Amino acid sequence: MYIIGIGGGTGSGKTTVANRIFELLGQENCAILPMDNYYRDMSHLPMEERKKQNYDHPNMIEHELLEKHLKKLLAGETVKVPTYSFSTYTREKETTTLTPKHFLIVEGIFALYYDGLLKLYDLAIYVDAEDDIRFIRRLKRDIEERGRNVESVIEQYLSTVKPMHDAYVEPTKKNADIIIPKGGFNEKAIQVVVRYMMEKMKKSP
């Protein structure tokens, strides 16, 4: 199994790139594992305290569990992927079963941050996009998918998202094997990645 790590700022187009690679490699060969599923459960805190947590800090991801799951998949084992609710900041009871495929895409803002995960990747990709474009995409997503309002999204972006991006996400660009500019709409770069991975699959025993 080959693992592709896709990192980059919020709203950069990581999911678009991951989905396009998945589409080109084919669902029989590839699976996507969103890092968002591994946010730490905040059910032990009152709701008002949950809202105050800094979810844009790398400590909020249970990367130890993700690393454990990746090692199991590499060993040919099936794993139970957690499901996370961004409206309640908790893990739900339901899990998703993930079986090993030829390719696995790990996608998230901190995908290229943790040393333990970087050692497991066969290819590390950073998806880049301009700050204003990323903010607009995040604003749209949080309102439509996570039940937020405009004021709360703006306040969070200015107080935590942008500072955390500058401190922890942007520096992970140096860990990338490939940097894809123009967000998720750089078809030429995506085609290069897919050709590279297909060549690796052809050479595998």
C-alpha positions in Angstrom: 0.0 0.0 0.0 1.2 3.5 -0.9 0.2 6.5 1.3 -0.2 10.0 -0.1 -0.2 12.8 2.4 -2.0 16.0 1.3 -1.6 19.1 3.5 -2.2 22.8 3.1 -4.2 25.7 4.6 -8.0 25.7 5.3 -9.9 26.2 2.0 -6.8 25.6 -0.1 -8.3 22.9 -2.2 -6.9 19.8 -0.4 -10.2 17.9 -0.6 -10.6 18.8 -4.3 -7.2 17.5 -5.1 -7.7 14.4 -3.0 -11.0 13.7 -4.7 -9.6 14.2 -8.1 -6.7 11.9 -7.5 -9.1 9.3 -6.0 -11.3 9.6 -9.1 -8.3 9.1 -11.5 -6.8 6.2 -9.6 -10.2 4.5 -9.2 -12.1 3.5 -6.1 -11.0 -0.1 -6.5 -7.4 1.1 -6.0 -7.7 4.1 -3.7 -9.3 5.4 -0.5 -9.4 8.8 1.2 -8.8 9.2 5.0 -9.7 12.7 6.1 -7.7 13.9 9.1 -10.8 15.8 10.3 -12.1 12.5 11.5 -9.4 12.4 14.1 -10.1 15.6 16.0 -10.1 14.9 19.8 -13.4 14.3 21.5 -14.5 17.2 23.7 -17.5 15.5 25.2 -16.0 15.9 28.7 -16.4 19.7 28.5 -19.5 21.8 28.7 -20.6 23.1 25.3 -19.5 26.7 26.0 -16.0 25.4 26.9 -15.9 23.3 23.7 -16.6 26.3 21.6 -13.6 28.1 23.2 -11.0 25.5 22.3 -8.5 26.2 19.6 -9.4 23.7 16.9 -6.7 25.1 14.5 -3.8 23.9 16.8 -2.1 20.6 15.9 -2.6 19.3 19.4 -6.3 19.0 18.6 -5.7 16.1 16.2 -5.3 12.6 17.8 -2.4 11.9 15.4 -1.3 9.0 17.5 -4.5 7.1 16.7 -4.2 8.0 13.0 -0.6 6.8 12.9 -1.7 3.5 14.6 -4.4 3.1 12.0 -2.0 3.7 9.1 0.4 1.1 10.4 -2.4 -1.4 10.7 -3.5 -0.7 7.2 0.1 -1.1 6.0 0.1 -4.5 7.7 -3.0 -5.5 5.8 -5.5 -5.0 8.6 -8.9 -3.3 8.6 -9.5 -0.3 10.9 -12.5 1.5 12.3 -12.3 5.2 11.4 -13.9 7.6 13.9 -16.7 10.0 12.9 -16.5 13.6 14.2 -19.3 16.1 14.7 -18.2 19.7 14.2 -21.5 20.9 15.6 -21.1 19.3 19.0 -17.2 18.9 18.9 -17.5 15.3 19.8 -16.9 11.8 18.3 -20.1 10.0 17.3 -20.7 6.4 18.1 -20.7 5.4 14.5 -17.4 4.4 12.8 -16.5 3.7 9.2 -14.7 0.5 8.2 -11.6 1.1 6.1 -9.8 -1.8 4.3 -6.4 -1.6 2.7 -6.2 -0.5 -0.9 -3.2 0.0 -3.3 -3.3 3.8 -2.4 -4.5 5.7 0.6 -4.8 9.5 0.7 -4.5 11.2 4.1 -5.8 14.7 3.8 -5.9 17.6 6.3 -4.4 20.9 7.3 -1.8 19.1 9.5 -1.2 16.2 7.2 2.4 17.2 6.7 3.0 18.3 10.3 3.6 15.2 12.4 7.0 13.4 12.1 5.4 10.0 12.7 3.0 10.4 9.8 5.6 11.9 7.4 7.7 8.7 7.8 4.8 6.6 6.5 4.1 8.7 3.4 5.3 7.6 0.0 4.4 11.0 -1.4 3.8 14.3 0.5 1.8 17.1 -1.3 1.2 20.7 -0.2 -1.8 22.4 -1.8 -1.3 26.1 -2.0 -3.8 29.0 -2.5 -4.0 32.7 -1.8 -5.2 33.7 1.7 -8.4 35.6 0.5 -9.5 32.6 -1.6 -9.0 30.3 1.3 -10.9 32.5 3.7 -13.9 32.8 1.3 -14.0 29.0 0.9 -13.9 28.5 4.6 -16.6 31.0 5.2 -18.9 29.3 2.7 -18.1 25.8 4.1 -18.6 26.6 7.8 -21.9 28.3 7.1 -23.3 25.7 4.8 -21.9 22.5 6.4 -21.2 23.3 10.0 -24.1 25.6 11.0 -22.0 28.6 11.8 -22.8 32.3 11.2 -20.7 34.9 9.4 -19.6 36.8 12.6 -18.4 33.6 14.3 -16.4 32.4 11.3 -14.7 35.8 10.8 -13.9 36.1 14.6 -12.4 32.5 14.6 -10.4 33.2 11.4 -8.8 36.3 12.8 -8.2 35.0 16.3 -7.0 31.5 15.6 -7.2 30.2 12.0 -4.8 32.7 10.4 -2.3 32.8 13.3 -2.3 29.0 13.5 -1.9 28.7 9.8 1.1 31.0 9.8 2.7 29.2 12.8 2.0 25.6 12.0 0.5 24.9 8.6 2.5 27.2 6.2 5.9 25.9 7.5 4.9 22.3 6.6 5.4 23.3 3.0 9.0 22.4 3.4 8.0 18.8 4.1 6.3 18.4 0.7 7.7 16.5 -2.2 5.3 18.4 -4.5 3.7 21.8 -4.1 0.5 22.3 -6.1 -0.3 26.0 -6.6 -3.7 27.3 -7.7 -5.6 25.2 -5.1 -7.6 22.2 -6.4 -7.9 23.3 -10.0 -4.3 22.6 -11.2 -5.2 19.6 -13.4 -1.7 19.4 -14.9 -0.1 18.9 -11.4 -2.7 16.4 -10.4 -2.1 14.4 -13.6 1.6 14.3 -12.8 0.9 12.9 -9.3 -1.5 10.2 -10.7 1.0 9.1 -13.3 3.7 8.8 -10.7 1.5 6.7 -8.4 0.4 4.5 -11.2 4.0 3.8 -12.1 4.7 2.8 -8.5 1.7 0.4 -8.6 3.0 -1.2 -11.9 6.4 -1.8 -10.4 5.0 -3.3 -7.1 5.2 -7.1 -6.8 
